Amino acid sequence: MKISYLGMGNMGVRMAPNLYKAGFDISIWSRYNGSSWSNVEKLMNEGLTGFREIEETVKGAKIVGMCVSNDDAVIEVIDKVLPYLEAGTIILDHSTISPQNAILLANRLKEKGCYFLDAPISGGESGAEQGTLTIMVGGDKDAFERCKDYLDAVSRYAVYMGKSGSGSVTKLLNQHMSGINHAVVCEAVLLAKRANIDLESFYTVINNSWGRSFAFERIVLERLIGNTFYPSYAPCEMINKDMHHVVELAEDLGYNPKFAKIASAYFQRNVDEGRGKWDQSSIILSMENEKE
């Protein structure tokens, strides 16, 4: 089966080889003048077919996977490829976008006899490389079923969540919990530091107590003890974007998300202070600078 993958950033460059190894006839694309074009060249050297022109990449593809930075980038890519898609083509968008835009794009593709599945991912770079991602999918269920071999090649869990936008909602709720948890961990570590608690001992105790979490495991030893915040596969600018979407989602559902707003304010402040590319745990620096 001919498939395409659009966007060779941190996730795409690791997912595409797994599709290639699974035996798909895959073509890949990233903006020729963008920072990820070197990843296209790298994978071409490994046997994958890469194109500078997006229309050449999607020509004849039955499934088009994609992962780009934000809602605007997703819409821009869809605008470019839509005239070249054959009827029945399925787009699996692994980006994290708003549910409203997922529904909008699904309706646009439906008019052409194609399918848009909002299929955001979780699992980080290691999950993408090992093919063990978790993928939450919204959209046409029959189209989801037709993507089984594709999804098996890149994920451990690919779960159908319901109608268009459901995958995006699920991912945002995951980000909701993750973002707040990272903020709480940073605050707790800051207090441990001020109380002169040894952080390695603190890590051992909490990691074997009810305060344990994936965020705690991920950032205390790796990031917070040595203040190694940059570079990161989980930059502050990305969780900042997602937390804004979380707040919008909650308010659309008639709820005031107090915890999400507090965490979101820290991420926004960190981005404003020039640490957007740094790991999201770098919000501890903003906390340390608080006057009250």
TAFENBEL-V966408 format. One record per run of one state. SS is the DSSP state (helix for helix, strand for strand, loop for the rest). FROM is the first residue (numbers start at 1). TO is the last residue. Records with the same first field share a line. If there is no record, write none. Layout:
# TAFENBEL-V966408
SS: FROM-TO + FROM-TO
This chain:
# TAFENBEL-V966408
loop: 1-1 + 7-11 + 22-24 + 30-36 + 46-48 + 52-53 + 59-62 + 67-70 + 85-89 + 94-98 + 112-114 + 119-120 + 123-123 + 131-132 + 139-140 + 147-147 + 163-165 + 195-198 + 207-213 + 225-234 + 253-257 + 273-278 + 289-292
strand: 2-6 + 25-29 + 49-51 + 63-66 + 90-93 + 115-118 + 121-122 + 133-138 + 155-162 + 235-235 + 279-279
helix: 12-21 + 37-45 + 54-58 + 71-84 + 99-111 + 124-130 + 141-146 + 148-154 + 166-194 + 199-206 + 214-224 + 236-252 + 258-272 + 280-288
